[in-house]
Amino acid sequence: MNIIIDTSSIIAVIANEPEKPALIEITRGSTLYVPMSVPWEIGNAFSAMLKRNRIELAFAQRAIEIYRRIPLQYIDVDLTLAIELAAKLGIYAYDAYIILAALERKYPLLALDGGLIHAAKQAFVNVLEIKS
């Protein structure tokens, strides 16, 4: 199966969050797709954790190395369409990139971010949910 995966799901796997086993199970054997913005989102997330003293630099560096080993397929999305979608749904562009990728490819979305999930459902994206 082809799946669009969001940044929060990737970070949960990298950081060994409680959702990691379920994320690995649901993606096993699948091809994972992300918008081309995801590397910058990953960097931003770890820099925010550093700024808040939630992690040490060494952890962030290891996390980036782990991220680089995840087999992701990168998708380019149309910036104009993404901004239009962001305006329509009242969301940030980063979320619009992910939703637009799912809409254009007709792939389900795997996300942990509640706001993103809500917006994706408003856009009629098939969302794969992690059971808690």
C-alpha positions in Angstrom: 0.0 0.0 0.0 1.1 3.6 -0.6 0.8 5.9 2.3 1.3 9.6 2.9 2.8 10.0 6.3 3.1 13.2 8.4 6.0 14.6 10.3 4.5 13.8 13.7 4.4 10.1 12.8 8.0 10.1 11.7 9.1 11.9 14.8 7.2 9.4 17.0 9.1 6.5 15.4 12.5 8.3 15.6 11.9 9.3 19.3 10.5 5.9 20.4 7.1 7.4 21.4 4.4 5.1 22.6 2.8 5.1 19.1 5.9 3.6 17.5 4.9 -0.1 17.4 1.4 0.7 15.9 3.0 3.0 13.3 5.5 0.4 12.3 2.8 -2.2 12.1 0.4 -0.1 9.9 3.2 0.8 7.5 4.9 -2.6 7.2 5.3 -3.5 3.6 4.1 0.0 2.4 5.7 2.7 0.4 5.8 5.9 2.4 5.4 9.3 0.7 6.0 12.8 2.1 6.0 16.3 0.6 9.5 17.7 -0.1 9.0 20.0 2.9 9.3 17.2 5.5 13.1 17.3 5.9 12.8 21.0 7.0 9.9 20.1 9.3 12.0 17.4 10.9 14.8 19.9 11.4 12.5 22.5 12.8 10.9 20.0 15.2 14.2 18.9 16.7 15.6 22.5 16.8 12.4 23.5 18.8 13.1 20.6 21.2 16.7 21.8 21.6 15.5 25.4 22.2 13.1 24.2 24.9 15.9 22.1 26.5 13.8 18.9 26.0 16.7 17.1 24.3 20.4 17.3 23.9 22.3 18.1 20.7 23.6 14.5 20.5 20.1 13.1 20.6 19.0 15.5 17.8 22.0 14.4 15.7 21.2 10.7 16.2 17.6 11.4 15.3 18.5 13.1 12.0 20.7 10.0 11.2 17.7 7.7 11.9 15.5 9.9 9.8 17.8 9.7 6.9 17.6 5.9 7.0 13.8 5.8 6.7 12.9 4.9 3.1 10.7 7.9 2.1 9.6 8.9 -1.4 9.4 12.6 -1.8 6.6 14.3 -3.6 6.5 17.8 -5.1 3.3 19.7 -4.6 2.0 22.8 -6.3 2.6 25.7 -4.0 -0.3 27.7 -5.4 -2.7 24.8 -4.8 -1.4 24.3 -1.4 -1.9 27.9 -0.4 -5.4 27.8 -1.8 -6.1 24.6 0.3 -4.6 26.3 3.4 -6.9 29.3 3.0 -9.9 27.1 2.4 -9.2 24.9 5.5 -7.7 27.5 7.7 -4.5 25.6 8.2 -0.7 26.2 7.8 1.0 25.5 4.5 2.9 22.5 5.9 -0.3 20.7 6.7 -1.7 21.7 3.3 1.3 20.2 1.5 0.6 16.8 3.2 -3.2 17.0 2.6 -2.6 18.0 -1.1 -0.1 15.1 -1.6 -2.8 12.7 -0.3 -5.5 14.2 -2.4 -3.5 14.3 -5.6 -2.2 10.7 -5.3 -5.4 9.4 -3.7 -3.3 7.7 -1.0 -4.4 7.4 2.6 -2.8 9.7 5.2 -1.2 8.4 8.4 -0.9 11.2 10.9 -0.8 11.7 14.7 -1.5 15.5 14.6 -5.1 16.0 15.6 -5.5 19.3 13.7 -4.1 17.8 10.6 -6.3 14.8 10.8 -9.4 17.0 11.3 -8.4 19.2 8.3 -7.7 16.1 6.1 -11.1 14.6 6.9 -12.7 18.0 5.9 -10.9 17.6 2.6 -12.2 14.1 2.2 -8.8 12.4 2.6 -8.8 8.8 3.8 -7.1 8.9 7.2 -5.5 5.8 8.7 -6.1 6.0 12.5 -3.8 4.6 15.2 -5.8 2.8 17.8 -4.9 4.0 21.3 
